């Protein structure tokens, strides 16, 4: 199973730069880059923090897909 993310889509809709989102969730910009490119699976806390920024559920941001 692979984790599919909509973080980039929500971030762009909100008009945020990767560095701005990273600052809001106390992460490094590189973490956001890797997350958006599917090379990083976030911790539950990070996933919840990002969801909180966009006022959505974790399930709206992330989903598991079959490879």
Gaussian input, Z-matrix of N, CA and C with variables (Angstrom, degrees):
# hf/3-21g

backbone

0 1
 N
 C     1     B1
 C     2     B2     1     A1
 N     3     B3     2     A2     1     D1
 C     4     B4     3     A3     2     D2
 C     5     B5     4     A4     3     D3
 N     6     B6     5     A5     4     D4
 C     7     B7     6     A6     5     D5
 C     8     B8     7     A7     6     D6
 N     9     B9     8     A8     7     D7
 C    10    B10     9     A9     8     D8
 C    11    B11    10    A10     9     D9
 N    12    B12    11    A11    10    D10
 C    13    B13    12    A12    11    D11
 C    14    B14    13    A13    12    D12
 N    15    B15    14    A14    13    D13
 C    16    B16    15    A15    14    D14
 C    17    B17    16    A16    15    D15
 N    18    B18    17    A17    16    D16
 C    19    B19    18    A18    17    D17
 C    20    B20    19    A19    18    D18
 N    21    B21    20    A20    19    D19
 C    22    B22    21    A21    20    D20
 C    23    B23    22    A22    21    D21
 N    24    B24    23    A23    22    D22
 C    25    B25    24    A24    23    D23
 C    26    B26    25    A25    24    D24
 N    27    B27    26    A26    25    D25
 C    28    B28    27    A27    26    D26
 C    29    B29    28    A28    27    D27
 N    30    B30    29    A29    28    D28
 C    31    B31    30    A30    29    D29
 C    32    B32    31    A31    30    D30
 N    33    B33    32    A32    31    D31
 C    34    B34    33    A33    32    D32
 C    35    B35    34    A34    33    D33
 N    36    B36    35    A35    34    D34
 C    37    B37    36    A36    35    D35
 C    38    B38    37    A37    36    D36
 N    39    B39    38    A38    37    D37
 C    40    B40    39    A39    38    D38
 C    41    B41    40    A40    39    D39
 N    42    B42    41    A41    40    D40
 C    43    B43    42    A42    41    D41
 C    44    B44    43    A43    42    D42
 N    45    B45    44    A44    43    D43
 C    46    B46    45    A45    44    D44
 C    47    B47    46    A46    45    D45
 N    48    B48    47    A47    46    D46
 C    49    B49    48    A48    47    D47
 C    50    B50    49    A49    48    D48
 N    51    B51    50    A50    49    D49
 C    52    B52    51    A51    50    D50
 C    53    B53    52    A52    51    D51
 N    54    B54    53    A53    52    D52
 C    55    B55    54    A54    53    D53
 C    56    B56    55    A55    54    D54
 N    57    B57    56    A56    55    D55
 C    58    B58    57    A57    56    D56
 C    59    B59    58    A58    57    D57
 N    60    B60    59    A59    58    D58
 C    61    B61    60    A60    59    D59
 C    62    B62    61    A61    60    D60
 N    63    B63    62    A62    61    D61
 C    64    B64    63    A63    62    D62
 C    65    B65    64    A64    63    D63
 N    66    B66    65    A65    64    D64
 C    67    B67    66    A66    65    D65
 C    68    B68    67    A67    66    D66
 N    69    B69    68    A68    67    D67
 C    70    B70    69    A69    68    D68
 C    71    B71    70    A70    69    D69
 N    72    B72    71    A71    70    D70
 C    73    B73    72    A72    71    D71
 C    74    B74    73    A73    72    D72
 N    75    B75    74    A74    73    D73
 C    76    B76    75    A75    74    D74
 C    77    B77    76    A76    75    D75
 N    78    B78    77    A77    76    D76
 C    79    B79    78    A78    77    D77
 C    80    B80    79    A79    78    D78
 N    81    B81    80    A80    79    D79
 C    82    B82    81    A81    80    D80
 C    83    B83    82    A82    81    D81
 N    84    B84    83    A83    82    D82
 C    85    B85    84    A84    83    D83
 C    86    B86    85    A85    84    D84
 N    87    B87    86    A86    85    D85
 C    88    B88    87    A87    86    D86
 C    89    B89    88    A88    87    D87
 N    90    B90    89    A89    88    D88
 C    91    B91    90    A90    89    D89
 C    92    B92    91    A91    90    D90
 N    93    B93    92    A92    91    D91
 C    94    B94    93    A93    92    D92
 C    95    B95    94    A94    93    D93
 N    96    B96    95    A95    94    D94
 C    97    B97    96    A96    95    D95
 C    98    B98    97    A97    96    D96
 N    99    B99    98    A98    97    D97
 C   100   B100    99    A99    98    D98
 C   101   B101   100   A100    99    D99
 N   102   B102   101   A101   100   D100
 C   103   B103   102   A102   101   D101
 C   104   B104   103   A103   102   D102
 N   105   B105   104   A104   103   D103
 C   106   B106   105   A105   104   D104
 C   107   B107   106   A106   105   D105
 N   108   B108   107   A107   106   D106
 C   109   B109   108   A108   107   D107
 C   110   B110   109   A109   108   D108
 N   111   B111   110   A110   109   D109
 C   112   B112   111   A111   110   D110
 C   113   B113   112   A112   111   D111
 N   114   B114   113   A113   112   D112
 C   115   B115   114   A114   113   D113
 C   116   B116   115   A115   114   D114
 N   117   B117   116   A116   115   D115
 C   118   B118   117   A117   116   D116
 C   119   B119   118   A118   117   D117
 N   120   B120   119   A119   118   D118
 C   121   B121   120   A120   119   D119
 C   122   B122   121   A121   120   D120
 N   123   B123   122   A122   121   D121
 C   124   B124   123   A123   122   D122
 C   125   B125   124   A124   123   D123
 N   126   B126   125   A125   124   D124
 C   127   B127   126   A126   125   D125
 C   128   B128   127   A127   126   D126
 N   129   B129   128   A128   127   D127
 C   130   B130   129   A129   128   D128
 C   131   B131   130   A130   129   D129
 N   132   B132   131   A131   130   D130
 C   133   B133   132   A132   131   D131
 C   134   B134   133   A133   132   D132
 N   135   B135   134   A134   133   D133
 C   136   B136   135   A135   134   D134
 C   137   B137   136   A136   135   D135
 N   138   B138   137   A137   136   D136
 C   139   B139   138   A138   137   D137
 C   140   B140   139   A139   138   D138
 N   141   B141   140   A140   139   D139
 C   142   B142   141   A141   140   D140
 C   143   B143   142   A142   141   D141
 N   144   B144   143   A143   142   D142
 C   145   B145   144   A144   143   D143
 C   146   B146   145   A145   144   D144
 N   147   B147   146   A146   145   D145
 C   148   B148   147   A147   146   D146
 C   149   B149   148   A148   147   D147
 N   150   B150   149   A149   148   D148
 C   151   B151   150   A150   149   D149
 C   152   B152   151   A151   150   D150
 N   153   B153   152   A152   151   D151
 C   154   B154   153   A153   152   D152
 C   155   B155   154   A154   153   D153
 N   156   B156   155   A155   154   D154
 C   157   B157   156   A156   155   D155
 C   158   B158   157   A157   156   D156
 N   159   B159   158   A158   157   D157
 C   160   B160   159   A159   158   D158
 C   161   B161   160   A160   159   D159
 N   162   B162   161   A161   160   D160
 C   163   B163   162   A162   161   D161
 C   164   B164   163   A163   162   D162
 N   165   B165   164   A164   163   D163
 C   166   B166   165   A165   164   D164
 C   167   B167   166   A166   165   D165
 N   168   B168   167   A167   166   D166
 C   169   B169   168   A168   167   D167
 C   170   B170   169   A169   168   D168
 N   171   B171   170   A170   169   D169
 C   172   B172   171   A171   170   D170
 C   173   B173   172   A172   171   D171
 N   174   B174   173   A173   172   D172
 C   175   B175   174   A174   173   D173
 C   176   B176   175   A175   174   D174
 N   177   B177   176   A176   175   D175
 C   178   B178   177   A177   176   D176
 C   179   B179   178   A178   177   D177
 N   180   B180   179   A179   178   D178
 C   181   B181   180   A180   179   D179
 C   182   B182   181   A181   180   D180
 N   183   B183   182   A182   181   D181
 C   184   B184   183   A183   182   D182
 C   185   B185   184   A184   183   D183
 N   186   B186   185   A185   184   D184
 C   187   B187   186   A186   185   D185
 C   188   B188   187   A187   186   D186
 N   189   B189   188   A188   187   D187
 C   190   B190   189   A189   188   D188
 C   191   B191   190   A190   189   D189
 N   192   B192   191   A191   190   D190
 C   193   B193   192   A192   191   D191
 C   194   B194   193   A193   192   D192
 N   195   B195   194   A194   193   D193
 C   196   B196   195   A195   194   D194
 C   197   B197   196   A196   195   D195
 N   198   B198   197   A197   196   D196
 C   199   B199   198   A198   197   D197
 C   200   B200   199   A199   198   D198

   B1=1.4538
   B2=1.5258
   B3=1.3030
   B4=1.4662
   B5=1.5274
   B6=1.3036
   B7=1.4513
   B8=1.5260
   B9=1.3264
   B10=1.4587
   B11=1.5306
   B12=1.3093
   B13=1.4566
   B14=1.5313
   B15=1.3113
   B16=1.4622
   B17=1.5313
   B18=1.3113
   B19=1.4638
   B20=1.5298
   B21=1.3167
   B22=1.4643
   B23=1.5287
   B24=1.3141
   B25=1.4690
   B26=1.5286
   B27=1.3328
   B28=1.4611
   B29=1.5247
   B30=1.3303
   B31=1.4733
   B32=1.5091
   B33=1.3319
   B34=1.4640
   B35=1.5271
   B36=1.3270
   B37=1.4722
   B38=1.5184
   B39=1.3349
   B40=1.4594
   B41=1.5252
   B42=1.3275
   B43=1.4588
   B44=1.5171
   B45=1.3266
   B46=1.4595
   B47=1.5208
   B48=1.3215
   B49=1.4597
   B50=1.5240
   B51=1.3187
   B52=1.4643
   B53=1.5254
   B54=1.3103
   B55=1.4700
   B56=1.5276
   B57=1.3256
   B58=1.4669
   B59=1.5211
   B60=1.3361
   B61=1.4627
   B62=1.5163
   B63=1.3208
   B64=1.4661
   B65=1.5265
   B66=1.3081
   B67=1.4651
   B68=1.5280
   B69=1.3298
   B70=1.4635
   B71=1.5275
   B72=1.3273
   B73=1.4715
   B74=1.5291
   B75=1.3262
   B76=1.4667
   B77=1.5263
   B78=1.3230
   B79=1.4693
   B80=1.5278
   B81=1.3093
   B82=1.4674
   B83=1.5180
   B84=1.3196
   B85=1.4634
   B86=1.5220
   B87=1.3175
   B88=1.4612
   B89=1.5307
   B90=1.3190
   B91=1.4610
   B92=1.5212
   B93=1.3229
   B94=1.4653
   B95=1.5270
   B96=1.3242
   B97=1.4654
   B98=1.5278
   B99=1.3243
   B100=1.4658
   B101=1.5277
   B102=1.3087
   B103=1.4563
   B104=1.5299
   B105=1.3222
   B106=1.4646
   B107=1.5281
   B108=1.3261
   B109=1.4607
   B110=1.5273
   B111=1.3277
   B112=1.4510
   B113=1.5161
   B114=1.3236
   B115=1.4674
   B116=1.5271
   B117=1.3328
   B118=1.4603
   B119=1.5203
   B120=1.3281
   B121=1.4529
   B122=1.5248
   B123=1.3255
   B124=1.4581
   B125=1.5245
   B126=1.3132
   B127=1.4638
   B128=1.5255
   B129=1.3005
   B130=1.4614
   B131=1.5258
   B132=1.3246
   B133=1.4733
   B134=1.5219
   B135=1.3302
   B136=1.4577
   B137=1.5258
   B138=1.3207
   B139=1.4651
   B140=1.5226
   B141=1.3134
   B142=1.4686
   B143=1.5215
   B144=1.3166
   B145=1.4677
   B146=1.5226
   B147=1.3306
   B148=1.4651
   B149=1.5237
   B150=1.3151
   B151=1.4708
   B152=1.5201
   B153=1.3215
   B154=1.4613
   B155=1.5367
   B156=1.3282
   B157=1.4678
   B158=1.5305
   B159=1.3331
   B160=1.4628
   B161=1.5275
   B162=1.3333
   B163=1.4689
   B164=1.5202
   B165=1.3305
   B166=1.4627
   B167=1.5271
   B168=1.3213
   B169=1.4540
   B170=1.5239
   B171=1.3106
   B172=1.4641
   B173=1.5256
   B174=1.3302
   B175=1.4700
   B176=1.5203
   B177=1.3309
   B178=1.4679
   B179=1.5265
   B180=1.3224
   B181=1.4658
   B182=1.5072
   B183=1.3282
   B184=1.4555
   B185=1.5208
   B186=1.3341
   B187=1.4619
   B188=1.5172
   B189=1.3122
   B190=1.4622
   B191=1.5153
   B192=1.3252
   B193=1.4661
   B194=1.5189
   B195=1.3040
   B196=1.4641
   B197=1.5216
   B198=1.3081
   B199=1.4756
   B200=1.4982
   A1=110.04
   A2=114.47
   A3=120.41
   A4=109.14
   A5=115.25
   A6=120.68
   A7=108.73
   A8=116.60
   A9=121.73
   A10=107.40
   A11=116.57
   A12=120.59
   A13=111.71
   A14=114.73
   A15=121.56
   A16=110.58
   A17=116.26
   A18=120.80
   A19=110.61
   A20=117.68
   A21=120.43
   A22=110.63
   A23=116.25
   A24=120.77
   A25=111.24
   A26=117.16
   A27=120.68
   A28=111.42
   A29=116.42
   A30=120.07
   A31=110.65
   A32=116.87
   A33=120.54
   A34=111.36
   A35=117.28
   A36=120.90
   A37=111.15
   A38=115.65
   A39=121.12
   A40=112.35
   A41=116.72
   A42=120.73
   A43=113.45
   A44=116.56
   A45=120.76
   A46=111.17
   A47=115.56
   A48=121.37
   A49=107.65
   A50=116.23
   A51=120.23
   A52=110.47
   A53=116.68
   A54=120.26
   A55=111.25
   A56=117.46
   A57=120.52
   A58=111.12
   A59=116.45
   A60=119.46
   A61=109.98
   A62=116.60
   A63=120.81
   A64=110.70
   A65=116.69
   A66=120.39
   A67=111.09
   A68=116.91
   A69=120.82
   A70=113.00
   A71=116.62
   A72=120.26
   A73=112.35
   A74=116.69
   A75=122.81
   A76=111.71
   A77=114.68
   A78=121.37
   A79=108.13
   A80=116.10
   A81=120.42
   A82=109.09
   A83=116.94
   A84=121.07
   A85=110.27
   A86=116.24
   A87=120.82
   A88=111.59
   A89=116.51
   A90=120.73
   A91=110.22
   A92=116.65
   A93=121.40
   A94=110.11
   A95=117.07
   A96=121.75
   A97=110.08
   A98=116.99
   A99=121.37
   A100=111.14
   A101=116.55
   A102=120.99
   A103=110.60
   A104=116.55
   A105=121.02
   A106=112.30
   A107=117.08
   A108=121.22
   A109=113.15
   A110=116.90
   A111=120.86
   A112=114.66
   A113=117.09
   A114=120.62
   A115=112.54
   A116=116.33
   A117=120.12
   A118=108.80
   A119=116.83
   A120=121.86
   A121=107.78
   A122=117.31
   A123=119.63
   A124=112.20
   A125=114.52
   A126=119.70
   A127=107.36
   A128=116.66
   A129=120.05
   A130=110.51
   A131=116.58
   A132=120.04
   A133=110.98
   A134=117.57
   A135=120.10
   A136=110.25
   A137=117.54
   A138=120.66
   A139=110.41
   A140=117.04
   A141=120.66
   A142=111.75
   A143=117.11
   A144=120.60
   A145=111.17
   A146=117.04
   A147=120.47
   A148=110.01
   A149=117.13
   A150=120.97
   A151=110.67
   A152=116.45
   A153=121.15
   A154=111.12
   A155=117.04
   A156=121.22
   A157=110.47
   A158=116.40
   A159=121.01
   A160=113.13
   A161=117.50
   A162=122.49
   A163=111.85
   A164=115.50
   A165=122.35
   A166=108.33
   A167=116.02
   A168=119.57
   A169=110.13
   A170=115.99
   A171=120.93
   A172=109.38
   A173=116.33
   A174=120.82
   A175=112.68
   A176=117.52
   A177=120.25
   A178=111.44
   A179=117.37
   A180=122.65
   A181=113.63
   A182=116.41
   A183=120.96
   A184=110.41
   A185=115.78
   A186=120.01
   A187=109.10
   A188=115.24
   A189=120.32
   A190=109.32
   A191=115.83
   A192=121.32
   A193=109.00
   A194=115.55
   A195=120.94
   A196=108.57
   A197=116.69
   A198=120.71
   A199=110.80
   D1=144.62
   D2=178.16
   D3=-118.05
   D4=149.80
   D5=178.15
   D6=-93.46
   D7=119.91
   D8=177.49
   D9=-98.38
   D10=137.31
   D11=-177.23
   D12=-123.79
   D13=146.66
   D14=175.33
   D15=-114.36
   D16=19.72
   D17=-176.78
   D18=-59.02
   D19=-45.97
   D20=-178.22
   D21=-60.96
   D22=-43.59
   D23=179.35
   D24=-59.52
   D25=-48.22
   D26=179.91
   D27=-67.43
   D28=-38.08
   D29=-179.99
   D30=-63.56
   D31=-44.76
   D32=-179.34
   D33=-66.64
   D34=-39.26
   D35=176.63
   D36=-60.32
   D37=-36.14
   D38=-179.23
   D39=-80.65
   D40=-7.60
   D41=179.62
   D42=72.27
   D43=28.77
   D44=-179.79
   D45=-100.60
   D46=144.87
   D47=170.55
   D48=-82.39
   D49=160.65
   D50=177.79
   D51=-57.40
   D52=-41.43
   D53=-178.68
   D54=-66.00
   D55=-33.98
   D56=179.03
   D57=-69.47
   D58=-42.92
   D59=176.95
   D60=-63.22
   D61=-43.18
   D62=179.17
   D63=-57.04
   D64=-43.87
   D65=179.95
   D66=-63.83
   D67=-40.66
   D68=-179.28
   D69=-63.90
   D70=-31.67
   D71=-177.45
   D72=-106.81
   D73=10.84
   D74=177.30
   D75=57.60
   D76=49.62
   D77=177.80
   D78=-129.64
   D79=172.03
   D80=175.94
   D81=-86.63
   D82=152.16
   D83=178.07
   D84=-58.20
   D85=-38.08
   D86=-179.85
   D87=-60.68
   D88=-33.81
   D89=177.22
   D90=-63.33
   D91=-42.90
   D92=178.69
   D93=-65.19
   D94=-42.24
   D95=177.80
   D96=-57.44
   D97=-50.79
   D98=-178.60
   D99=-65.25
   D100=-37.51
   D101=178.62
   D102=-63.39
   D103=-46.70
   D104=-179.89
   D105=-65.13
   D106=-30.08
   D107=-179.36
   D108=-89.83
   D109=4.37
   D110=177.45
   D111=74.27
   D112=19.11
   D113=-179.74
   D114=-102.11
   D115=6.73
   D116=-177.20
   D117=-147.64
   D118=130.17
   D119=173.86
   D120=-98.40
   D121=121.40
   D122=-175.05
   D123=-73.31
   D124=156.74
   D125=170.76
   D126=-68.88
   D127=163.25
   D128=178.17
   D129=-60.40
   D130=-40.50
   D131=179.82
   D132=-62.29
   D133=-45.34
   D134=-179.82
   D135=-64.41
   D136=-42.43
   D137=178.71
   D138=-60.45
   D139=-42.59
   D140=179.36
   D141=-68.32
   D142=-38.91
   D143=178.04
   D144=-63.08
   D145=-42.61
   D146=179.18
   D147=-65.96
   D148=-43.74
   D149=178.54
   D150=-59.09
   D151=-39.72
   D152=-179.88
   D153=-63.44
   D154=-38.58
   D155=179.01
   D156=-59.43
   D157=-39.71
   D158=-176.09
   D159=-95.83
   D160=1.43
   D161=179.73
   D162=57.15
   D163=45.32
   D164=177.35
   D165=-132.75
   D166=173.06
   D167=176.60
   D168=-86.23
   D169=161.26
   D170=176.59
   D171=-59.61
   D172=-37.90
   D173=-179.44
   D174=-64.11
   D175=-28.08
   D176=176.85
   D177=-72.95
   D178=-27.26
   D179=-178.69
   D180=-89.50
   D181=-33.79
   D182=-173.04
   D183=-132.09
   D184=142.74
   D185=172.77
   D186=-149.98
   D187=149.96
   D188=176.33
   D189=-89.63
   D190=135.52
   D191=178.17
   D192=-123.55
   D193=154.72
   D194=176.10
   D195=-77.57
   D196=139.31
   D197=178.50
   D198=-84.94

